[in-house]
Amino acid sequence: MTTIMPLAEIDPALVEDLLDIAFGKQRIERTAYKVREGMDMLEGLSLAAVNLAENELLGSLQCWPVALTDKAGKMHPMIMVGPVAVYPDFQGEGIGQALMKGLMKELSNDADLPLVLIGDPAYYDRFFGFSSERTGGWKMPGPWDPDRLLVRAPKNAVLPEKGKLGPWVKTTAT
């Protein structure tokens, strides 16, 4: 039986082990890590899939504050979803989907911050409404496949056609 719970309740070393197994130890060199560099995980939206009977971590989903900076330098806040990781022995059992559904439950239906992720377009579009349709002019700090840069936002959300994704650094007026 899989239970979805806050990732903050899981030993961080167990999460790091899962991520190493799912993505390799070189994962920290990936573009997604550069996009969210220096940011703290959004604990209220980051989730774990666990088998409580076996006291076993099956998967995890992390969310991060990021922003798309447009040509004028204006930051458009977003939530970066990922990594979504599932231990190989449990892949194909719906755990990743359960984590994503858990995230969608945590978000209000009228949440105004777009969600962005790097992932399989067929999977994330079919089940969760993510698309690369509005991200074609976006840049990131490193290599990536433009077809895998996906966003989920209300149709009426104003998203810049061009910009660069990076950490959401709040500025203060002086």
N, C-alpha and C positions, 0 to 999 in steps of 0.2 A: 504494500500500500504506500503510495507516494503522497507526502505531505508537502505543501508549499508554505514556506515560512520566511521571515526576514533573514537576509544573508548576514546581517550584523550579529546574529545569534550563533553563527558558525565560526569555528576556529579558523582565523585567516590562513594558517599554514595548510589546512586541508583544502582551502579554496585555491591556494597557489599550486599545490600538488595537482589538483584537478586541471587547472589551466595549463600546466606544464605537459600533462599527458594529452590533453585535447589539442593543444596548439604548438607544443614544443617549447623548449627552453629559450629559443631565440624570439619568441612571441613579442617580447618587450621592444624589439626593434621595428615592429610593424607600424604602419602609418596610423592606425587607430590609436595606438598608445601616444603618438605625437600629438594627435588632435586633442586629447584630453590631458596632456602633460601638466602636472602641477595641481590638478583638480582633485578634490576628495569625492569619492563615490557618493551618490545620492542614496543614503541608507534606507529611506522610506520607500524607494522604488526598486531596490536591489533584493533579489530573492534567491532562495535555495530550495532545491527539491531533495527531500530526505526520505529514507525509509526508517521511520522511528523504531519499528520492531527490531531492526538490525543495527540501529544507531549508525546509519551509513549515508554519506553524502552521495547523491546521484548526479546532481547537476547544479549549475548556478547561472544567474543572470545579473549583470551589473548595469547600472545607469550612471551617467556622468553629465555634469553641466558643461555644455559647449556653446559656441556661438558661430554664426556665419557673419563675417565682417564684409560689408559691401564696399563698393568702389569709393564711397564718400567717407569710409571709416566707421560707419554706424554698425554696432553689434546687434545682431538678431539672435536672442537666446533660443537654445534648443536643448533637448535631452538626447544624448547619445546612448543608444541601447547596445550593450555588448561589452565584453564578450558573453555570448550564450554558449555554455559548455555543458556537455553531458559525457560521463565516462563511457568509453567505447562499448563496454559490456551491456550498457543500458540504452544505447542509441537505437532508434526505431521503435521505442516503446511509448512515444508521445510525451516524454519528459520535457523536451525543449518547448513543445507546444503548450504544455501545462504551465511552464514558467512564463511564456509570453502571455497566455490568458490571465495568469495571476497579475502580471504587470498591467494589463488593460483594465482589470478590476480595480487596481489601485488608483488609476487615473480617472478623473471625472469625465463624463461624456462631453463636457464643454471645455476640456483642457485646451488652453490656447497655445501652449508651447509645442511646436512640431517635434516629432521623434525622428531621429536620423540613425541609420546603421549601415554597416558594410556587411552584405550577406547575399544569399541566393535569391535573386529577384522572383523566380517562380514560386518559391516557398513563402516568402514574406509578403508577396502581393496576394496570393491565393488565400492565405489564412488571416492576414492581418492588415491588408490595405496599404502596404508600403510600395513605392514606385520610384523609378529613376527618371520619370517624366519631367520633374521639375528641378533636377540636380545637374543637368548637362553643362551648365556654365560654372559650376562650383569647382574649387580647387582644394587640395589638401596638402599638408606638409610631408610629402613623400609619395612613393608610387602607389597606385590603386587602379582598379578596373572600374571605369566610369559606369558601367552597367550594374555594378554591385553597390554603388553609393545610392542608398534609398532613403526616401523621406515619407512620413505619414503625417499629413496636416489637413485641416479642414480645407475644402475646395476654395473657400473665400479667404483663406489665410494669405497675407501678402508676404511672399518670399522673394528675395532678390534673385534675378536671373543669374547674376554673377556675384561671386564672393569667395572667401576662403574660410574653411572650417578650422577652428582652433579652440583653445580653452576659453571659457566664458570668464573673462576678467572684468569684474565690475570696476568702473571708474568713478571717482568722486569729484564733484565740482569743487574748485577752490575759489 
